[in-house]
Amino acid sequence: MGQPHGFPSSDDPRLPGPPESPSEPPDVVAQRLTPPSRAIERSKVAEDYATYSPARRRPAEPVPAPAQPPARPEPVEPPTTPPQSITTAEQTPDPASIGGLGDPLEQPIHTLPPLEEEIGGYPISPRTGEPVRGALIIASTAAFMLAALVAMATYWWYWWIAINIDDFGTSAKLIELFDPRPGSGSSVVLVCVMAAIGAVMTAGPGVAAYNVWHGASWSRAAGVAACVSGLLAFFVLPWTWFAFGLAALGTGLLWLPQARPYFEAWRQFTNPPRPAIVPPTQVAYGPAPRFRSH
């Protein structure tokens, strides 16, 4: 059988052999019994590891027993008088009375009230930032809005009556003039004409009210158009003439002299004056001076 792997052979010179004779000196025998150099190196590595290895963890120290809780101190009654370092509200002066920090002033500082913002001599509302709408403008706008509501209400009342075949012939003045047969082609055409009349009579005063509230320059013309559309009340119901009367009232208020500054202020508010453009008098042609060769 062969030699096992990893074991030195018997003829390895590093292994000590048997003494040849008992007459060899002791030092020669000791030299043969000395381990090889690799064993010395391994011993040195083990020594270094033992020297520079981290210290062992110290054993845990015993936890001392918890001490007895301290006795609860007896409650101390608060002092009846505040300390000297604390001043009461009566002793502290009002900052508003002295104008801020520091000593009170001998005489208060007088300031003027803020100036009211105006545009062309007409006041500006501090709440909306727009020209103030006076009672005249509010009344005119309300009259136009009521005219639109009356026109719409009368049209829907006509429609409520016309859905009944027995009352269709008397539902509106226009239907009475032509007296069509219910369900015929002429009756359908007249119903469409009545719808157009109701839309025009409602939209005319509504448009006028919106433009008066926003100060449009053509609000007076819109009021006149609302009055013209109110004349269509002749073809609807008798009490539709209330819409025409309210539209005429709103238009008349717009033509009063007191309404003129309001529209003028809105004209300046929506079209502020632009700075004049001054054309240059001297225009230099050619390259700029810094690009010219000297």
CORPEVEN-V825785 format. One record per pair of residues at least 12 apart in sequence whose ideal C-beta (glycine too) atoms are under 10 Angstrom apart, sorted by sequence separation. I is the first residue (numbers start at 0). J is the second residue. If there is no record, write none. Layout:
# CORPEVEN-V825785
i->I j->J
i->I j->J
This chain:
# CORPEVEN-V825785
i->113 j->125
i->116 j->128
i->118 j->130
i->121 j->133
i->158 j->170
i->167 j->179
i->168 j->180
i->174 j->186
i->177 j->189
i->206 j->218
i->207 j->219
i->209 j->221
i->210 j->222
i->229 j->241
i->231 j->243
i->232 j->244
i->15 j->28
i->18 j->31
i->117 j->130
i->157 j->170
i->158 j->171
i->161 j->174
i->167 j->180
i->168 j->181
i->176 j->189
i->207 j->220
i->208 j->221
i->229 j->242
i->230 j->243
i->15 j->29
i->17 j->31
i->117 j->131
i->156 j->170
i->157 j->171
i->160 j->174
i->167 j->181
i->207 j->221
i->208 j->222
i->228 j->242
i->229 j->243
i->232 j->246
i->15 j->30
i->16 j->31
i->156 j->171
i->157 j->172
i->166 j->181
i->167 j->182
i->174 j->189
i->177 j->192
i->206 j->221
i->207 j->222
i->228 j->243
i->229 j->244
i->15 j->31
i->157 j->173
i->164 j->180
i->165 j->181
i->173 j->189
i->174 j->190
i->205 j->221
i->206 j->222
i->207 j->223
i->226 j->242
i->227 j->243
i->229 j->245
i->230 j->246
i->14 j->31
i->15 j->32
i->154 j->171
i->157 j->174
i->164 j->181
i->173 j->190
i->204 j->221
i->207 j->224
i->208 j->225
i->225 j->242
i->226 j->243
i->229 j->246
i->15 j->33
i->153 j->171
i->163 j->181
i->164 j->182
i->168 j->186
i->171 j->189
i->174 j->192
i->203 j->221
i->204 j->222
i->206 j->224
i->207 j->225
i->225 j->243
i->226 j->244
i->228 j->246
i->229 j->247
i->15 j->34
i->167 j->186
i->170 j->189
i->171 j->190
i->173 j->192
i->174 j->193
i->203 j->222
i->206 j->225
i->207 j->226
i->226 j->245
i->227 j->246
i->13 j->33
i->15 j->35
i->161 j->181
i->170 j->190
i->173 j->193
i->203 j->223
i->204 j->224
i->205 j->225
i->225 j->245
i->226 j->246
i->13 j->34
i->14 j->35
i->171 j->192
i->172 j->193
i->203 j->224
i->204 j->225
i->207 j->228
i->225 j->246
i->226 j->247
i->229 j->250
i->13 j->35
i->167 j->189
i->171 j->193
i->202 j->224
i->203 j->225
i->204 j->226
i->206 j->228
i->224 j->246
i->225 j->247
i->226 j->248
i->12 j->35
i->13 j->36
i->167 j->190
i->170 j->193
i->173 j->196
i->202 j->225
i->203 j->226
i->223 j->246
i->226 j->249
i->11 j->35
i->13 j->37
i->203 j->227
i->204 j->228
i->222 j->246
i->223 j->247
i->225 j->249
i->226 j->250
i->13 j->38
i->161 j->186
i->171 j->196
i->199 j->224
i->200 j->225
i->203 j->228
i->204 j->229
i->222 j->247
i->225 j->250
i->226 j->251
i->171 j->197
i->199 j->225
i->202 j->228
i->203 j->229
i->222 j->248
i->224 j->250
i->201 j->228
i->222 j->249
i->223 j->250
i->7 j->35
i->161 j->189
i->199 j->227
i->200 j->228
i->203 j->231
i->221 j->249
i->222 j->250
i->161 j->190
i->199 j->228
i->200 j->229
i->221 j->250
i->222 j->251
i->198 j->228
i->199 j->229
i->200 j->230
i->220 j->250
i->222 j->252
i->223 j->253
i->200 j->231
i->218 j->249
i->219 j->250
i->222 j->253
i->223 j->254
i->158 j->190
i->161 j->193
i->196 j->228
i->199 j->231
i->200 j->232
i->218 j->250
i->221 j->253
i->222 j->254
i->157 j->190
i->220 j->253
i->197 j->231
i->200 j->234
i->219 j->253
i->158 j->193
i->196 j->231
i->200 j->235
i->218 j->253
i->219 j->254
i->157 j->193
i->158 j->194
i->195 j->231
i->196 j->232
i->157 j->194
i->196 j->233
i->193 j->231
i->196 j->234
i->197 j->235
i->204 j->242
i->208 j->246
i->211 j->249
i->154 j->193
i->157 j->196
i->158 j->197
i->196 j->235
i->200 j->239
i->203 j->242
i->204 j->243
i->207 j->246
i->211 j->250
i->219 j->258
i->154 j->194
i->157 j->197
i->218 j->258
i->219 j->259
i->193 j->234
i->201 j->242
i->204 j->245
i->208 j->249
i->211 j->252
i->154 j->196
i->155 j->197
i->192 j->234
i->193 j->235
i->197 j->239
i->200 j->242
i->204 j->246
i->207 j->249
i->211 j->253
i->154 j->197
i->196 j->239
i->200 j->243
i->203 j->246
i->207 j->250
i->218 j->261
i->219 j->262
i->153 j->197
i->154 j->198
i->218 j->262
i->189 j->234
i->204 j->249
i->217 j->262
i->150 j->196
i->151 j->197
i->154 j->200
i->200 j->246
i->204 j->250
i->207 j->253
i->216 j->262
i->150 j->197
i->151 j->198
i->153 j->200
i->154 j->201
i->211 j->258
i->214 j->261
i->215 j->262
i->216 j->263
i->218 j->265
i->150 j->198
i->153 j->201
i->214 j->262
i->150 j->199
i->151 j->200
i->152 j->201
i->214 j->263
i->216 j->265
i->150 j->200
i->151 j->201
i->211 j->261
i->214 j->264
i->215 j->265
i->216 j->266
i->149 j->200
i->150 j->201
i->151 j->202
i->211 j->262
i->214 j->265
i->215 j->266
i->149 j->201
i->150 j->202
i->213 j->265
i->214 j->266
i->147 j->200
i->148 j->201
i->150 j->203
i->151 j->204
i->216 j->269
i->146 j->200
i->147 j->201
i->150 j->204
i->151 j->205
i->214 j->268
i->215 j->269
i->216 j->270
i->146 j->201
i->147 j->202
i->149 j->204
i->150 j->205
i->214 j->269
i->147 j->203
i->148 j->204
i->213 j->269
i->146 j->203
i->147 j->204
i->148 j->205
i->146 j->204
i->147 j->205
i->173 j->231
i->176 j->234
i->145 j->204
i->146 j->205
i->147 j->206
i->175 j->234
i->143 j->203
i->144 j->204
i->147 j->207
i->172 j->232
i->173 j->233
i->174 j->234
i->143 j->204
i->144 j->205
i->146 j->207
i->147 j->208
i->172 j->233
i->173 j->234
i->174 j->235
i->142 j->204
i->143 j->205
i->146 j->208
i->172 j->234
i->173 j->235
i->143 j->206
i->144 j->207
i->145 j->208
i->171 j->234
i->172 j->235
i->143 j->207
i->144 j->208
i->171 j->235
i->172 j->236
i->142 j->207
i->143 j->208
i->144 j->209
i->170 j->235
i->171 j->236
i->172 j->237
i->142 j->208
i->143 j->209
i->170 j->236
i->140 j->207
i->141 j->208
i->143 j->210
i->144 j->211
i->172 j->239
i->139 j->207
i->140 j->208
i->143 j->211
i->144 j->212
i->171 j->239
i->139 j->208
i->140 j->209
i->142 j->211
i->143 j->212
i->140 j->210
i->140 j->211
i->139 j->211
i->140 j->212
i->139 j->212
i->140 j->213
i->137 j->211
i->136 j->211
i->137 j->212
i->143 j->218
i->150 j->225
i->136 j->212
i->160 j->236
i->157 j->234
i->136 j->214
i->140 j->218
i->143 j->221
i->147 j->225
i->150 j->228
i->157 j->235
i->132 j->211
i->139 j->218
i->143 j->222
i->146 j->225
i->150 j->229
i->153 j->232
i->156 j->235
i->157 j->236
i->132 j->212
i->142 j->222
i->146 j->226
i->149 j->229
i->156 j->236
i->132 j->213
i->150 j->231
i->154 j->235
i->132 j->214
i->136 j->218
i->143 j->225
i->146 j->228
i->150 j->232
i->153 j->235
i->154 j->236
i->156 j->238
i->157 j->239
i->129 j->212
i->139 j->222
i->142 j->225
i->146 j->229
i->149 j->232
i->153 j->236
i->156 j->239
i->129 j->213
i->130 j->214
i->152 j->236
i->153 j->237
i->129 j->214
i->150 j->235
i->153 j->238
i->154 j->239
i->152 j->238
i->153 j->239
i->152 j->239
i->153 j->240
i->153 j->241
i->154 j->242
i->149 j->238
i->150 j->239
i->152 j->241
i->153 j->242
i->149 j->239
i->152 j->242
i->149 j->240
i->150 j->241
i->151 j->242
i->149 j->241
i->150 j->242
i->148 j->241
i->149 j->242
i->150 j->243
i->148 j->242
i->149 j->243
i->146 j->241
i->147 j->242
i->149 j->244
i->150 j->245
i->145 j->241
i->146 j->242
i->149 j->245
i->150 j->246
i->145 j->242
i->146 j->243
i->148 j->245
i->149 j->246
i->146 j->244
i->147 j->245
i->145 j->244
i->146 j->245
i->147 j->246
i->145 j->245
i->146 j->246
i->144 j->245
i->145 j->246
i->146 j->247
i->142 j->244
i->143 j->245
i->146 j->248
i->142 j->245
i->143 j->246
i->145 j->248
i->146 j->249
i->141 j->245
i->142 j->246
i->145 j->249
i->146 j->250
i->142 j->247
i->143 j->248
i->144 j->249
i->142 j->248
i->143 j->249
i->141 j->248
i->142 j->249
i->143 j->250
i->141 j->249
i->142 j->250
i->139 j->248
i->140 j->249
i->142 j->251
i->143 j->252
i->138 j->248
i->139 j->249
i->142 j->252
i->143 j->253
i->138 j->249
i->139 j->250
i->141 j->252
i->142 j->253
i->139 j->251
i->140 j->252
i->139 j->252
i->140 j->253
i->138 j->252
i->139 j->253
i->137 j->252
i->139 j->254
i->136 j->252
i->139 j->255
i->135 j->252
i->136 j->253
i->134 j->252
i->135 j->253
i->139 j->258
i->135 j->255
i->136 j->257
i->135 j->257
i->136 j->258
i->139 j->261
i->134 j->257
i->135 j->258
i->133 j->257
i->133 j->258
i->136 j->261
i->135 j->261
i->136 j->262
i->133 j->260
i->133 j->261
i->132 j->261
i->130 j->260
i->131 j->261
i->130 j->261
i->130 j->262
i->130 j->263
i->131 j->264
i->132 j->265
i->130 j->264
i->129 j->264
i->130 j->265
i->129 j->265
i->130 j->266
i->130 j->267
i->122 j->260
i->130 j->268
i->121 j->260
i->129 j->268
i->130 j->269
i->120 j->260
i->121 j->261
i->128 j->268
i->129 j->269
i->119 j->260
i->121 j->262
i->123 j->264
i->121 j->263
i->122 j->264
i->120 j->263
i->121 j->264
i->119 j->263
i->120 j->264
i->121 j->265
i->118 j->263
i->119 j->264
i->123 j->268
i->118 j->264
i->119 j->265
i->121 j->267
i->117 j->264
i->118 j->265
i->119 j->266
i->120 j->267
i->121 j->268
i->118 j->266
i->119 j->267
i->118 j->267
i->119 j->268
i->118 j->268
i->118 j->271
